Amino acid sequence: MNLNFTVPCLFGLEGLAADELKRLNFENVQAENGRVQFSGTETDIAKANINLRTGERVLLIIGETQANTFDELFEGVKAMPWENFIPKDGEFPVKGHSLGSKLHSIPDCQRIIKKATVERLKKAHKTEILAETGAKYQVQFAIMNDTATLYLDTSGTGLHKRGYRPAQSAAPLRETLAAAIVKLSRYRGREQVIDPFCGSGTIPVEAALAALNRAPGLNRDFSAENWEWLDKKIWENAKKEAKSNEFSGKYDIIGADIDPKCIEISKENAKRAGVSDHIRFEVANATELKAGENALLLTNPPYGERVMEQKEVQELYRNFGKALSLTTNAKMYILSSHPEFEHFFGKRAKKKRKLYNGMIKCDLYMYF
């Protein structure tokens, strides 16, 4: 069966997610604002979910319709082949969003889409009752400029939830963004990696997963694993294939933080991710940092608005910059939302890239 998919991603990561999908040999990969489209088969549902590092979830496209009125939305949704994917007992809640469209009431859109899907499924399955006691088939909709696209969410919990981080520090960095920082640094497992503000250890863990070429979704479940029309073997085979592509080696990855509690949390998370043998965590002050020759520094220091007061953060950036001025040939990738980071850090970045940490607009400052 030929299927089309959308992978939503954090703004700024579309190109990275598209590159991942191309390397996984998917077809018709196309990056757009906040998402990447691609084509594939049933087997690729498992492959994409298990292997993607920078995508947020894998949505199966069911259809598209004009949605200038509720009647038009209803008829368009009703014409889509829901019975090919949702069985007679399937549970199918509806959620979504609308931007720049006449139909802007989300509850009304949910109600219309649910009603249209019910009508289609009742007729197709020749029943008057849809019990919804079976597996969950989450229906999602996106209405943009009066065009509605309908999806089924194959992932369930977002792909940034790898399963290794139930415990979090005060200001967690999303796993997909940490993976993106590692990817942008072009880390291949050769250099020493240091994160002096490691928090819950997300950047060191994602660096270790990348060095090992270990698929980030190996230790978690996905909604589509319970779907009737998908053979369970595709998940087993995708995991076997992912494991066969792993590397082995010794990697010099250091996670440091001034807070001992953060270090304990980081150690637990690395253990759950199966990479504790590849990371050294230590309690240390970032302003006293001593990095090795040609080290790769990847970090997400406090921003001020969430963890510390502005003046404290500015002083921290000054002292951090002074400490790093003594470092030889280090490459640095520093994520911050502070508009004057470069001023307080004392050095202008060679390159900047706009990224989002959740809803917080940040810049990734790159120093080569």
Sequence and secondary structure as in RCSB ss.txt:
>XXXX:A:sequence
MNLNFTVPCLFGLEGLAADELKRLNFENVQAENGRVQFSGTETDIAKANINLRTGERVLLIIGETQANTFDELFE
GVKAMPWENFIPKDGEFPVKGHSLGSKLHSIPDCQRIIKKATVERLKKAHKTEILAETGAKYQVQFAIMNDTATL
YLDTSGTGLHKRGYRPAQSAAPLRETLAAAIVKLSRYRGREQVIDPFCGSGTIPVEAALAALNRAPGLNRDFSAE
NWEWLDKKIWENAKKEAKSNEFSGKYDIIGADIDPKCIEISKENAKRAGVSDHIRFEVANATELKAGENALLLTN
PPYGERVMEQKEVQELYRNFGKALSLTTNAKMYILSSHPEFEHFFGKRAKKKRKLYNGMIKCDLYMYF
>XXXX:A:secstr
  EEEEEE  TT HHHHHHHHHHTT EEEEEETTEEEEEE HHHHHHHHHH SS S  EEEEEEEE SSHHHHHH
HHHTS GGGTS TT B  EEEEEESSS   HHHHHHHHHHHHHHHHHHHTT S     S B  EEEEEETTEEEE
EEESSSS TT  SS SS  SS   HHHHHHHHHHTT  S S EEETT TTTHHHHHHHHHHTT  TTTTS  GGG
G TTS THHHHHHHHHHHHT       EEEEES HHHHHHHHHHHHHHT GGGEEEEE  GGG    TT EEEE 
   SSSSS HHHHHHHHHHHHHHHTT SS EEEEEE  TTHHHHHTS  SEEEEEEETTEEEEEEEE 
